[in-house]
Amino acid sequence: DSKDTDGRTPLSWAAENGHEDVVKLLLENGVDADSKDTDGRTPLLDAAARGHEEVVRLLLKKGVDVDSNDKDDRTPLSWATENGHKDVVKL
């Protein structure tokens, strides 16, 4: 669960960029799936904001906090809605 200077983990980067296989590997190895960066963003929020449906599905299956807010009090659902990712919103 190492973090960069912005508090980002390998899982958050993989989730944001839609790297499903990397996300699976990291989750299988027990990383903190609810880790927050310095802006309060979680891997779920990163994936939802970018519309990565399969990554969102993996994180939800892991049992992450779906109501986690970032520093601006926004949730993964609000990000997905604003960015027009209807398939993610339906999950």
C-alpha positions in Angstrom: 0.0 0.0 0.0 2.8 2.4 -0.8 1.7 6.0 -1.7 3.2 8.7 -3.9 3.5 12.3 -2.9 -0.2 12.8 -3.6 -1.3 9.9 -1.5 -2.0 7.8 -4.6 -1.5 4.0 -4.4 -0.9 1.5 -7.3 -4.5 0.5 -6.9 -5.8 4.1 -7.4 -3.6 4.5 -10.5 -4.7 1.1 -12.0 -8.4 1.9 -11.2 -8.2 5.4 -12.8 -6.7 4.0 -15.9 -9.0 1.0 -16.3 -6.3 -1.7 -15.8 -8.6 -4.5 -14.8 -6.0 -7.2 -14.5 -3.8 -5.1 -12.3 -6.7 -4.2 -10.1 -7.6 -7.9 -9.7 -4.0 -8.7 -8.8 -3.7 -6.0 -6.2 -7.1 -6.9 -4.7 -6.1 -10.5 -4.5 -2.9 -9.5 -2.6 -4.9 -7.6 0.0 -4.2 -4.0 -0.7 -6.4 -1.4 1.0 -9.3 -1.0 -1.5 -10.6 2.1 0.4 -7.4 4.1 0.6 -7.8 7.8 0.1 -5.3 10.2 -1.6 -4.7 13.8 -0.4 -7.9 14.9 -2.2 -9.9 12.2 -0.4 -10.4 10.2 -3.7 -10.7 6.4 -3.5 -9.9 3.9 -6.2 -13.7 3.5 -6.7 -14.1 7.2 -7.2 -11.2 7.2 -9.7 -12.7 4.3 -11.7 -16.3 5.7 -11.6 -15.2 9.1 -12.7 -13.5 7.6 -15.8 -16.3 5.2 -16.6 -14.3 2.0 -16.1 -17.3 -0.3 -15.5 -15.4 -3.6 -15.0 -13.0 -2.0 -12.5 -16.0 -0.5 -10.6 -17.6 -3.9 -10.6 -14.5 -5.5 -9.1 -14.2 -2.9 -6.4 -17.9 -3.2 -5.5 -17.5 -7.0 -5.3 -14.6 -6.4 -2.8 -17.1 -4.4 -0.6 -15.6 -0.9 -0.8 -17.4 2.0 0.7 -19.7 3.3 -2.0 -20.6 6.5 -0.1 -17.0 7.7 0.5 -16.7 11.4 -0.1 -13.7 13.3 -1.5 -12.5 16.7 -0.2 -15.3 18.4 -2.1 -18.0 16.1 -0.6 -18.5 14.3 -3.9 -19.1 10.5 -4.2 -18.2 8.0 -6.9 -21.9 8.1 -8.0 -21.9 11.9 -8.3 -18.7 11.7 -10.4 -20.0 9.0 -12.7 -23.3 10.9 -13.1 -21.7 14.2 -13.9 -19.3 12.5 -16.5 -22.2 10.7 -18.2 -21.2 7.2 -17.4 -24.7 5.7 -17.3 -23.5 2.0 -17.1 -21.4 2.8 -14.0 -24.4 4.7 -12.4 -26.6 1.6 -12.9 -24.2 -0.6 -10.9 
